[in-house]
Amino acid sequence: MLRKIAVFLAAAFIICSFSACTVQEIDELYSLPQPREEYLQLQALIDAEIAAGSEYSAPTAGSFRQSVQLTDLDGDGANEALAFLAGDEGAKICVYRKIGETYSLALSIMGDGSGCGRVEYADLDGDGISEIMVSWRVSGDMRLLKAYSIKSWASTVLFRTSCTDFQIGDFNMDGTAEIAVLKFEAGAGSLDMYSLDASGEIFQSSAKLSASLMSIDRFRVGAIDGGIPALFVEGQYTDEENTRFYLTDIIISVDGKLKNITLSTETGDSTTKRRYQVYCTDINSDGVMDVPLAEKMLTQPGSSAESYVFDWYSYSIGGERALSASTYHCEADGWYIILPEQWREGFTVRRETNVLSGERAVVLSQADADDNISDLLTIYALSGENKRDRAKIPGRFVLLQGETVIYAARLTGSEQPSEEQRRDLTDRFHLIYTEWNTGAL
């Protein structure tokens, strides 16, 4: 009996203790997390600038688009805070240095124009302290690029130049970063590379862009064969009949000098001219950017739509190209597939019309020398309430399952494809996404 009473009292003690703890901490459980004291103090410093007539003015391009950014500029392991502001006196960057647990204003960089386009941080001269590169919006499409040194916490302009945009990277693979500056006016585009040595001396190299280029859509950093850093400039031009075309200029650094490896000395344009608005990407995920060239496919009987297959090429340092992959893009259904190599010769497609509501089907086929058609694979885009049941029809297997659409396939001549065949085709199937690329202008 005494043992039962002891157990009862112990249980009651635990329950009461838990209940008391819950009551005491109930307010904390429902309260919002509080920022650390150092950030509250930093916010107070920024608020003082805003109270004096400034407002937040975040960069509009590049990877760093926050109004307040944290980065270690001086290499001491502690992040500095940079606030991007604008007011009646123009744009500025306030740099706050953290000493101990307290932030203080280390320096202010007064900008040019209405605000900041792109900002980048990189150690250009190898001294362990990052420089700040900013393209200031001067007027319209005009940008003024300035590179600032912050040694001894005093801002010094290392150089300035007009630009359309710029990128940072170790383009000549010497262990330090360079600045690639895009300058563009229709028919007169160029890419300039600026580098600094340990003494602060500036070296410049330049390469021409395609003469026919009338506008620029993409400007980004990638790699060519061998992992060599490269800059990819992509844009549009029109021919004498006002037909729109697209092209890609690929620029690399060779012995410290820039070279456009796709530029033809005969035409003054890139050899990558193409009709369709498809931009370069790493199509086979090998770390190398690939450029697409389109080829019109055979139009099957009963079909009126023109279809194209894309051959994706990687480029070498000498400008030679090699086929990386071939793809078919079904824009209407939002997918593309990387073709098996043996499918490429004579590849053609057709849209199936005798399908049920909520079911769209594209048949991938091959044509021989006499234009005889052999079907290879059917890809279905299934929607509606019974889409899961239709994806399980004998012979079909799921390629990808989304919220509203299931993509399924049926391999011609195979009632039940092997697991290896299913896995291979599933790996080759991809959705077409609208590209979010911070290198886009």
N, C-alpha and C positions, 0 to 999 in steps of 0.2 A: 504494500500500500504506500509506504513511504517512498519507494522507488518511483511509483506512478506519479505522486505529487511532485517529486523533484523534476521529472521529465516535463510535466505540465508547466511548472514555473519557468523552466529554461525556455520552453517554446514561447510562453507568454512574453518573456523578457525580449526575445529576438523580434517578435512581432511588434511590440511597443517601440523598440529601438528603431526599427525600420520605418514605422509610421512617423515617429518624431523627426527622423532625418528627412523624410519626404516633405513634411510640412515646412520645415525650416528652409529647404532649398527649392521650394516650388517656384519662387520668383526667378531664381537663377536659371531654372530649367526652361522657362518661357521667355527669357530675355534674349535679345539679339547679341551675337558675339561682339565684343568691344575691340577696336583696333589698338595696337600697341601704342604706348605713350610716345615713342619716338615719331611715329607717323602722325599722331595728333599735333605734335610740335611742328613737324614739317608742314602740315596742312595750315597751321596758323601763319607760318611765314608766307606761304603762297596766297592765303586769304588777304594778307596785308598788301600784296602787290595788286590783287584784284580790287581791293577797296580804294587803292590809289588811282584807279582808272584803267586797269588792264582786264582782259578776259582770256579764257583759254582759247588757243588757236593751234590745234593739233596738225601735224604733218599730214599731207593728203596723198602721199605715194610711198611705196616701199613697205618693208616689214615692220618698221617702228612708227606706228600711227597713234600712239597714246599721247594724251595731253601732258601726262607726267610719266617719265621713264626712269627706270633704275638701271644703272650700269656702272661697272667698276672702271673708271677712266684712268686712274693713276696706278693700278695694279697692286694696291695694298690689301686687297681682299674684302674691302668694304665698298658697297655700292654708293655712288653719288646719285643724286636725284636731279633730273632736268625737267623744268617746267616750261612749256611752250606757250607763250602769251602774245597778245597783240593789244595795242591801245592807240591813242592819238599820236604818240611819238613813233609808231610803227611796230613791227614785230620784234620780239626778243626771246632769248633763251636764258632763264635763270638757272645757274648751276649751284646746287647746294651740296656742301661737303659734310660728311658725318664724322665727327670726332667724339669718340666714346659713344654715348647714347644720345648725342645732341647734334642736330643739323644746324648749319649756318650758311649764309650766302657767301659762296667762294668767288663768284664772278658773274657778270651779266654780259651776254653777247648781243649787241644790237644788230638787228637784221636789216635787210634791204627789201623794200616792197611791202606787199600786203600780208605775207605769211610764208610758211615753210612748205616746200614741196616734198622733198625726200631728205631724210637725215640718216647718216651712217657713222659708225664708230670703228676706227681701225688704227693700229700702230703702223704708221707709214715709214718711219725711219729706224725702227727696231730698238728704241730706247726704253720700251716697257710702258710708255704712256700713250694712250690712244689720242689720236687727233679726231676732231669733229668735222664732218663734211656735211654741208647744208646747201640745198638748192633753194634760193629765195625766189618767190613769185614776184617778178618785177612788173610785168604787164602782159596780158593775153597769154600766149604760149611761151613768152620769154622768161627764162630762168637765169639767175646768176649764181653760179657755184662758187662757194668759198670753203677753203680748208683752213681750220683754226687749230693752232697749237695752244695747249693750256699749261705749258710748263710753268712752274712756280705760281700757278693759279693766276696767270695773266693771259688773256686771249690775244694771240698774234695771228694775223692772216698770212698763211704761207703762200697761197696763190689764189687767184680768182680768174674765172673764165665764164663766158656765156655757155649755155647748154640747153638741150631739150630734156635730157635725163642723164643719170650716171649710175654706175655700179661699182662695187668694191670686190676685189679678189686678188689672189696671188696668181696673176695671169702669166708671169714669166717664170714661176716656180723657183724664186730665189729665197723664199722663206719669209718675205714681208709683203704686205698688201700694196696693190696699186689701185689707181682710180681710172676707170674707163668712162670717158665722157662722150656722150652722143650729141652731135651737132647736126641739125637737119633743117634744110630748106629744100623744097621740091627741086629735084635734079641736082642737088649739090650737098649731099649728106656725107659726113665723115665720122670716124670714131678716133678719138685721141686717148692715149694712155699717158698718165702722169705718175712718175715714181720719184721718191726721195731717197738720197743716201744718208749716211750717219751724220754728215756735216750739214744737212739741210738743203743741199743742192738739188734742183729739180731737173728731171730728164723727161723729155716728151717724144712720143712717136705717134704717127697718124696713119690711117688707112681709109681709102675711099669706099663709099657705099655704092650700090648700083645706081647708074645714072637715071634709069627710068622710074626709080622709086618716087612716088607722089605722096605717100603717107606712111606712117609707121604705126603698127598695131601692137607689136611685142618687142621687148628689149630685155634679155635675160642672160644669166650665166649658166653654162652647162659644160659638157665635155665632149670631145671627139674620141676617135679610136685611140687606145693607149692611155685613156684617162687624162689627156691633155686639156687643160682649161680652155674654154672658148666662149666667145660672146655671140649671141644669136640675135640678129636684127631682122624682123619680119614686117612686111608691109604690102601695099597695093600699088598697082600701076594699071594704066589703060592703054590699049593699042590704038591704031589709026581708026578703027571702027567703034571706038569707045567701049570695047569689051573689057571687063575688069579681070585682072589677073593678080596672082600673089607670088611672092618670092621670098627667099631667105638668104641673107648675107651671113657667112660664118667667118669670124675674125679671131685669129690666134696671135700669140707673141712668139716670134722666132728670133733667137739671138738678140732679144731686147727690142725688136722692131715688130710693129703690127703688120699682119698680112691677111688680106681677104682671100681665103682659099677657094671660094666659090665664084670669084669674079673672073669673067672672060675678058681677056685683053682685046679680043676682036669686037665684042659688042658693048663692053663697058657695063654689062649687067651680070647678075648671078646666073649660074647654070641651073638653078632650082626653080625656074618659072613654072607655074601651074595654074590651072583654071579655078580650082575649088578652094574655098576658105577653110582649109584644114592646116593647122599649125604644127610645127615640129614638137616632138615629145619623145620620151624614152619608151618606145612602144613595147620593147621586150624586157624592160626592167634590168638591163645590164650596166646601167650607170652612164650610158652614152646616148646623147640626143640623136634622134633620127628625123630625117626630112621626108615628107610624103610627096610622091609623084603619082598622079592619077592616070589610069588607063581605062578607056571605054570598053565595056564588055559586050559580047554578043547579045542582041535583043531577041529573046525567044518568041516564037510564033504566038500571036494572041496578046502580046504585051507591047505597050506603046512607050512606056517610061524608059529613059536612058539610065543605065546603071554603070557605076565605075568601081574598079578595084584599086586600092592604094598599095603601092610598093614603097616601103620605108627604107631609106638608105642612111647608113652611117658614113662619116667622112674621115679620111686620114689626114695627116699633117701636110701631105702633098696635094690634097684636093681630090684624091681618088675616092670613089664611093663603093660601098659594098652593101648588098641587100641584107637587111636585118629581119624583115618580116613582111608579109602581105596581109591586108585586112579588107573585109567588106563591112561597110557601115550602113545600117538600116536606120536612117534618120526618122522615118515615120513612126517606128516602134521604139526608138530610143536605145538601140543596142549595136554593138559591133563584135565581130569574131576574127581572131587571128587564124588564118587559114593554114592547115597542114601543107607542107611543101608540095606534096604530090597532088594537091587540089588546084594549085595555081594555074597550070597550063589549061587553057580553055574554060576557065571558071566563068560561070554565068548564074543568074538568079531569075526567079519569077515570083510574082505574088499570086497565091491561091485565092480564087474568088468564091468557090463553092464551100464556104465554111459557115459555121453557126454564128449567131449574134454573140458578141463578147469574145470572139476568137479570131485572131489575125495570124496568117501563116505565110512564111517565106520559104521557098524551096531553093536550096543551094544545089547547083548542078555542074556538070562538066560537058563540054561539047568537043567532039572529035574533029578531025580534019574535014569531014563532010557535014559538019554541023548537026550530027546526031547527038541527042541529049541523053545523058545518064544522070539520074537524080542521086544525090549524095546524102543530104540531110534536110529535114524540115524543122524550122524553128517557129514555135507558137508563142504569141503574146495573149495570155488568157486573163479575162476580167469577168466580173459578174459574180453572183452568189455561188455558182457551182464550179468555179474555176479550179478548186482543189480536186474535185472529182474528175474533171476533164484532164488534169495533169497526170492522173493515174490510169488513163486509158492504156490498155496493153500495148507495149512497144514504146510508149513515151517515158521520158525521165525528166526530172526537174533540173534546169540549169541554174535558176536563181529565183528566189521567192521574195517579193516585195509586199508592201502594205496593200496595194490595190491591184497589182499585176503579178502573175506568175509566168515566168518564161520556161517553157518546156521544149523538148526536142524529140525527134524520132529519126533514128538512123536507118536509111533505106536498106532493105534486104536483111534486117536483123530484128527479129521479134523481141529479143532480149539481149541488148548489148552487154559486153563484159564490163566488169567494174573498172578495168583499165581504160576502156573506151569512154565510159561515162566520165571518169575523172579527167581524162585528157580534154574532152570537149567542154567540160565545165570550166576548166582552167583557161580555155581559149575564149570563153564568152565574157563580155564586159558590157556594162551600161555606158551610154554616152552622157557625160556630165558637162554642164556648163563650166568652163575652166575658170577657177579663181587663181589668178597668178599675179603676185605682187610686182612682177617684172613688166606687166602690161602697162602701157601708157594711158 
